C-alpha cells in the first residue's frame, strides 16, 4: 500500500444533487452512472452524502415514498474528507475511526476531486479477491 495514493484508487466521477432531489431521482442517477453514492448539496455548500444503501435501509425499509422523500432527509450529514495525496492506509484508518465506508477526496485547496470507498481499498489489498472481480465487472459495464 505504500506506493499508492488515494488519488490512484478513488472514483473520479462525483455526482452532485440538490437536497430537494427525490430518492427516486437519485436512484436513477446512481443507476445511470453505475455508482453507489451521490453528494448532496444545499445551494453552493456540501450538505452530505447519500448511498444506495441509505436509500434502501433508511427509506425503503421505513416505508418512505421514494417519489416524495428527498435525499436531504436521509443523507448522512457528516462530511468526511481526505486529501488526494494521502496514503490508502490513512484512508482506511479514517474510515475505521469515523465508521464510514466512503470518504470524499479533496485537493490541497479542499475542492472535491473524487470519492474513495472501502471497496477501492479492498481491491488494492487483494486484487484477486471476489470483491475485485465484482468491482472490475461493474466498472466495465
N, C-alpha and C positions, 0 to 999 in steps of 0.2 A: 504494500500500500504506500510505500514511502515515495515513489517516483510520480505518483499521480496527484492531481489537484482536483478539487471539487468541480472546477470548470471542465475537466476532461470527462466527467461522468454525468453531469447534470443534463436534464432535458432543457433545451433552449427555448422551446415553444411554450410561452406563457399566455394564457387567455385570461383577459380581464373582463369581468361582467359587473354591472352596477348591482347594488344590494337589492334593488327592486325587481330584478330578474326572477322569474318563477323557477321552481325546481325542474319543471318540465323542460323549459328552455335551456337551462344549464345542463341537464342530462343529454339533450340533443347536441349541444355544443361539444360536450366531452366525447360523445359517440363519434361525431363527425371528425374531430381532431384526433381520435384514438388516444385520449389521455384520461387520467383519473382524477383531475383536480382543476379548479379554476380559482383565480384570485378575485376576491370581492372588493369592489371599490365603493367609496362614498364620495362622490364628486372626484376631486383630484387625489384623494387620500386612499391608502390601502385600508380596508376595513376587516380583512380576514381571509380565510380560505375555506372552500367547500370541496369535499372529496366525494367520489362516487359512494363511498361507504357512509358518509354523512347523510346523503340523500336516502339511502336505504334504511340505515339504523335510526337516524334522528327524525326522519319524516315518514317514510312508508310504514315502518313498524309502529309509529304512533298515530297512524291513520290520518295523517295530514294530507290534504288535497294538493298534489303536485302542480296542478294548474293554477292554484290560488296562493300557495305558500311561497314566500320569497327566500332566496338564498341568504339574504341578510339575517333572516330569523333562525337559520340553522348553522350559520357559519361559525367556525372556530375563530374567535376574535383575536386571540394571541398571535401576533406576527413574530415568527422565529426566523432570523436572518443569519446567514453565514457568508463570509467573504469568499469570492470565487477562487482565490489563491490558497485557501485553507486546505489542509490535508483531508483525505477521506476519513482518517481516524478521528480528526477533530469533528467532522460531521457526525460520525457515529456516536461520539461522546455527547454532542449537543442533543441529538435525537433521544439518547437514553436519558439524559438529565431532564429534558423537557417533556418526555413521554410522548413524542410525536413520531410520525412515520415519514413526514416530508418537511423539508426546510427550504425556504426561499433563499435564492443565491443572489448576492449583490456584488457590484464592482466597488472600487475604492471610494466612489462618490455616493455610495448607498443607493444606486439605481439598480432596479431588478433586472437580472440577466438570465435567470433560469430557476429551476426547481430541482433539488436532489431528493431522491426517495430512498427508503430502506432497500427497495428492490435494486436500485442502481448500485448501492454498496454491496449487496449480496452477490451481484454479478461480478464485481471486482474480486471479491473474496474467493468465489468458486465458480469460474466461468463454465464449468462442465455440469453444473447442477441443473436440476429440472427447472428451477426458477429462471435461470438464464435462458434456457430453451424457450420457455413461455414468453419471457420478455423479448427475446430476439424475434420470435414468430410474430408477436404483436407489433413490433417495430417495422416488420416487413410487410404488414397488411395495410 
